[in-house]
Amino acid sequence: MPNLKKTLVTILMIVISLLLLSQFSGSVPLFTESEHSQAEVAKHPPQSKKNETMKQLKVAVHLSPMSFIQLRKLNQSFIDETGIFVELVNTNDEQAAEQWPRELQMQESADIMLTDSSSVTRYAKKGWLLPMDSASNGSEASPDWLNERIKWNGYTWAVPAQLEPYVLVWNKDKLKPGTSLPSTWKDWEQLFASRESITPPSNGQQGPAASRGGESKGGDRAAVPPVEIPPAAQLPATWFAWHEQDEYALLSMLWRLGLLVPESSPASARQKDWVTTRTVNGSGAAGITWSQTVSELEPYRSHFKAWKKSASSGETWDLLKSGEIGFAVVPYSEAVLEVSDPLAIEPPGEVKLPAGLWVASRSYVIAAHSPNEAEARRWIDYMTRVTVQQDWYDTLSVLPVHEEAYIEPWKDILEWLPQHFLPYDANDSNLIKKAEPLETWMASVRRWMDGDMTIAQLNQAWLRK
């Protein structure tokens, strides 16, 4: 019996001790759980806390309002799937060009940026970016010409996300039915001077004759000699327009007009027929050269006017629709939202060499100072999936970078990407690589068109390109 009492007392003391210990141990953990790495958090978000966010990313883009809405929808799907919260910030092109470099330098930028691919190596050389894994969804099957542009020092610094072809938009009312768009500069000159191809002004008046009271009545009509109408009186005051700061649009316009021409010049023959002289396996790449005859634009320069940065819709697309502007070269993503009758878009895929149009692109980069590298990579991989790229194309006609879209074409996608920019056409991609110096020359062309440079100085800049 004494032993039993001792046992009961011992048990009672243990219970009391546990009760007392539980009252004073609310803030004292009994054990410490090891922290998960960033990669583990990204790969295995807590299932029991779906609405709680373990990490927060910030993504900066410069997209049109419609494209930003599309990105927000896809971003919400990512948040719901992973539990990683992602803040999206949209800005305009000018802010992206001026503000983002400062923020990167000060280590105050977003974790991820969707930037023009032409900016990637410049940022990488400053030490502002993290190198990307070459096995990322976007870069793995992207066009060869694009992958080359985002590499530097043996590393890939971005993941391609979207292609942005430039297109020629024109007012159908300014040309008579059946008149085809020219393919060479000589054809364009003939169009500018041709009375047969140009639709007369809607009020029936014809150039200088209108200022003298128009046509005579009745039998006097035959007695009035025909008046020679100068080309400038037949076409709109502005024949061609483009956005002032968009040098790719300017490059595309000169190429489409035939004032910039790629030539294949093998040693065995001095031929200029690109189609017959280029080789199937691309071995003729070294023979590709570019020539320019931009000086032939001099007599018509006053009819080529860039749209100012601050121009409103009434100063751009409304003038194009009214016929006060005849043609424009703009990004496809803009044209597809703006074009309606009487405007038409010339599909870039139907433009044959040596005439051509440029294709720009956007790529995702990760800031070097980002503390959330694993989550950033996961977000980029999600946004560059081929299924997500197809969603962009189906919704807003945004062209994907993935070669699958072009090998087994989605709808009419081949109409909107020039052949020489196709992912699987390695031969024509050599032409694009050789064209890279033209991009820096466009700054001189813009100065010449603004009257700040002589044609001699422009040609001298060409020789230094």
URVENWO-V359183 format. One record per helix or strand of 2 or more residues. SS is the DSSP state (helix for helix, strand for strand). FROM is the first residue (numbers start at 1). TO is the last residue. If there is no record, write none. Layout:
ss;from;to
SS;FROM;TO
SS;FROM;TO
This chain:
ss;from;to
helix;2;24
helix;38;43
helix;47;49
strand;56;61
helix;65;82
strand;85;90
helix;93;105
strand;112;116
helix;117;125
helix;137;140
helix;144;149
strand;151;152
strand;155;156
strand;159;171
helix;172;174
helix;185;193
helix;208;211
helix;218;223
helix;231;234
strand;238;243
helix;247;257
strand;260;264
helix;274;277
helix;285;287
strand;288;292
helix;294;303
strand;304;307
helix;313;315
helix;317;322
strand;325;331
helix;332;338
strand;343;346
helix;348;350
strand;359;367
helix;373;383
helix;386;396
helix;404;407
helix;413;415
helix;419;421
helix;426;434
helix;436;449
helix;455;464
